[in-house]
């Protein structure tokens, strides 16, 4: 290893990037130990928290229905979570840069645990809506803050790898959760699933409290309000292109998840068949994160983003051409592979923008807001297309929209990189 560790100024839980800094072997060793501890703690806490989220996915609609929720009520149970999460994420991101990230991660995990305790005690749909609003606030403090941690830990040129590790933790947690939730509900009943969620989140909270060093606020964050930061992002072409791209690549989430069971119903497929198709997509995405994370650090990010997006869009448009379980399984495997290309690329781009211009928490908060916006727009677009043109066109239009809008975002990124001191190369 070279004696030069060019980026790091070591503080407990904090890294600043100063090219040319010469570190003694002892200081370098301390740096590596502290960073490894933070890295493992963040990944474990995110996995445990999202496992806790995943366990309630199959049972929350059942519980809401037992409280008397109809179609509108079920929609509101999902919507209030997304709305509160979307409103709070950008605020938490900016605050975490100025006040330190550890306190927000601990608070978010604790809120998740409290929500798990409160949900079984909800007596009406209105009570459940209030609890789910709180749930969204807690969610806003976990994933964006964890992404900011990973971005701050990554040395320049390794952002893709660090983001790929975080993606694996998230995908594995959400992917394993529904299976665990179904087993727990069958053995111990509905309420026990929420108690499992609470227990997992409290464990993650304790893990962070015990193992995460306190972190000083970012010293290099520009002194801007949130609105001024968002304005600066929208004026900077690279950042605007990144946010548009992150938003547009999520257009397909609801069509490929919510509308898939309707399509597979035509082939007399079981619920297990639907679950296996969805799981194979998540598994392919998770397994390929590490190799594509390395590619994101060594190859041209814009080219990878373009290829991955086209791959995804074509796969989504091909879904209506499937004629049975095996065909749609293959298509979803290819879709997961395309997603595996773009996730670490986009995360690495966001990390670079945070380091150079906005602060890690600020950019990650707005970055995740773009994700939520893409999911919402995809859901609205899918519903409108189904009403007007039928189920098959939902997938075709979603695929076309993903490719067209993402390529527009890529053009913005490329046009802005010529005026930037650092491009996404």
Buried (B, 14 or more C-beta within 10 A) or exposed (E): EEEEBBBBBBBEBBBBBEEEBEBEEEBBEBBBEBBEBBBEBBBBBBBBBBBBBBBBBBBBBEBBBEBEBEEEBBEBBBBBBBBBBBBBBBEBBBBBBEBBBBBBBBBBBBBBBBBBBBBBEBEEBEBBBEBBBBBBBBBBBBBBBBBBBBBBBBBBEBBBBBBBBBBBBBBBBBBBBBBBBBEBBEEEEBBBBBBBBBBBBBBBBBBBBEBBEEBEBBEEBEEBEBEEBBEBBEEBBBBBBBBBBBBBBBBBBBBBBBBBBEBBEEEEBEEEBBBBBBBBBBBBBBBBBBEBBBBBBEBBBBEBBBBBBBBBBBBBBBBBEBEEBEBBBBBBBBBBBBBBBBBBBBBBBBBBBBBBBBBBBBBBBBBBBBBBBBBBBBBEBBBEBBEEEEBBBBBBBBBBBBBEBBBEBBBBBBEBBEEBEEBBE
